Amino acid sequence: MLRVPSIRIALAAIAAFFGGALLTAAPARATVMVPLSVERSAGRADAIVIARVERVGYRAQMTKSGLEPRTVAVLRVERTLHGQVKGRIAVISLGGRLGDRHVYVSGAARFRVGDRVLVMLERRGTSFRVVGMSQGVWTLRSDRRGQTVAERDRRRVSLLRQGQIVAGRRTTTALPTLITRIQGALRARRLPGGAR
């Protein structure tokens, strides 16, 4: 007489097979994001600025699970592309230090003192957060020809593209090209039926 394996054994074998396949197929990153285009990020932004990072610090924020660390970057606005922003602004990101506890959130926006950045922001009370975490930050630098380029770094995250998880990467574009794309997205947003 033929014995049929128990349903538990069969389910365990299927779970082991597919679990192993998923573990070997996915890039080793903790955060998976839906990629945001420049146009979609601009469409969600309350403000878009070019700024210099003056300070980076930490603060505690009360959440449902208790006190959580947040990183606070103080930016000095040099140019406003969208919104009513000037002077110095505070940008809050997930993770940071709280006492001797350090929380790293893969994909969170990162700022370094002295960097010049183009950043797309959502207003949160008197402060801001970055649209799409690290996807809304471009670091500005000069290339070999002396032209200003904008670099977006998504290497610390995985992106969900057409049902597949792919490794994020660093992309570089000329700053004037990026600004033209942002301005086009903002014009489209103001049209009747424009997406936000």
BELKAGI-V5707 format. One record per pair of residues at least 12 apart in sequence whose ideal C-beta (glycine too) atoms are under 10 Angstrom apart, sorted by the first residue. I is the first residue (numbers start at 0). J is the second residue. Records with the same first field share a line. If there is no record, write none. Layout:
I = J  J
//
This chain:
21 = 164
24 = 163  164
25 = 157  163  164  165  166
26 = 156  157  158  164  165  166  167
27 = 157  166
28 = 105  106  153  154  155  156  157  158  164  166  167
29 = 103  104  105  106  155  156  157
30 = 93  104  105  106  107  132  133  153  155  156  157  158  167
31 = 105  106  156  157  158  159  164  165  167
32 = 105  106  131  132  133  134  153  156  157  158  159  167
33 = 131  134  158  159  160
34 = 131  134  153  156  158  159  160  165  167
35 = 119  130  131  132  134  135  151  153  158
36 = 131  134  180  184
37 = 119  134  135  137  149  151  172  176  177  178  179  180  181  183  184
38 = 180  181  183  184  185  187  188  194
39 = 119  130  131  134  184  194
40 = 119  129  130  131  134  135  136  151  180  181  184
41 = 80  81  119  130  135  177  180  181  182  183  184  185  187  188
42 = 119  130  181  184  185  187  188  193  194  195
43 = 119  120  121  130  131  135  184  188  194  195
44 = 80  81  82  118  119  120  121  122  127  129  130  131  135  181  184  185  188  195
45 = 81  82  83  84  119  120  121  122  123  127  128  130
46 = 76  79  80  81  82  83  84  88  118  119  120  121  122  127  130
47 = 78  79  80  81  82  84  117  118  119  120  130  135  178  181  182  184  185
48 = 74  75  76  77  78  79  80  81  82  84  85  88  90  116  117  118  119  120  127
49 = 74  76  77  78  79  80  115  116  117  118  137  139  147  149  174  178
50 = 72  73  74  75  76  77  78  79  84  87  88  90  110  114  115  116  117  118  120  139
51 = 73  74  75  76  77  87  112  113  114  115  116  139
52 = 72  73  74  75  90  110  111  112  113  114  115  116  118  138
53 = 72  73  74  75  87  110  112  113
54 = 71  72  73  74  75  87  89  110  112
55 = 70  71  72  73  74  90  92  95  109  110  111  112  114
56 = 69  70  71  72  73  89  95  96
57 = 69  70  71  94  95  96  97  98  101  102
58 = 70  71  89  91  95  96  97
59 = 95  96  97  98
60 = 91  93  95  97
66 = 97  98  100
67 = 93  94  95  97  100  102
68 = 93  94  95  96  97  98  100  101  102  103  104
69 = 91  92  93  94  95  96  97  102  104  107  126  128
70 = 90  91  92  93  94  95  96  102  104  107  108  109  110
71 = 89  90  91  92  95  110  126
72 = 88  89  90  91  92  108  109  110  111  112  114  116  118  126  127  129  136
73 = 87  88  89  90  110  112  126
74 = 86  87  88  89  90  110  114  115  116  118  120  127
75 = 87  88  115
76 = 88  118
77 = 115  116  117  139
78 = 117  178
80 = 117  119  177  178  181  182  185
81 = 119  120  181  182  184  185  188
82 = 119  120  122  127  185
83 = 122
84 = 120  122  127
88 = 118  120  122  125  126  127
89 = 123  124  125  126  127  128
90 = 108  110  116  118  120  123  126  127  128  129  135  136
91 = 108  123  124  126  127  128  129
92 = 104  107  108  109  110  128  129  132  133  136
93 = 105  106  107  108  128  129  132
94 = 106  107  108  109
95 = 107
103 = 155
104 = 132  133  155
105 = 132  133  155  156  157  167
106 = 131  132  133  134  153  155  156  157  158  167
107 = 128  129  132  133  155  156
108 = 120  128  129  130  131  132  133  134  135  136
109 = 129  132  133  136  138  152  155
110 = 129  136  138
111 = 138
114 = 136  138  139  140
115 = 137  138  139  140  141  147  149
116 = 129  135  136  137  138  139  149  150
117 = 135  136  137  138  139  147  149  150  151  174  177  178  181
118 = 130  135  136  137  138
119 = 131  134  135  136  137  181
120 = 135  136
121 = 135
131 = 153
132 = 153  155  156
133 = 151  152  153  154  155  156  167
134 = 151  152  153  156  158  167
135 = 151
136 = 149  150  151  152
137 = 149  150  151  152  170  171  172  174  177
138 = 150  151  152  169  171
139 = 174  177
140 = 171  174
141 = 174
142 = 171  173
146 = 173  174  175
147 = 173  174  175  177
148 = 171  172  173  174  175  176  177
149 = 170  171  172  173  174  175  176  177  178
150 = 169  170  171  172
151 = 167  168  169  170  171  172  177
152 = 167  168  169  170  171
153 = 166  167  168  169  170
154 = 166  167  168  169
155 = 167
156 = 168
//
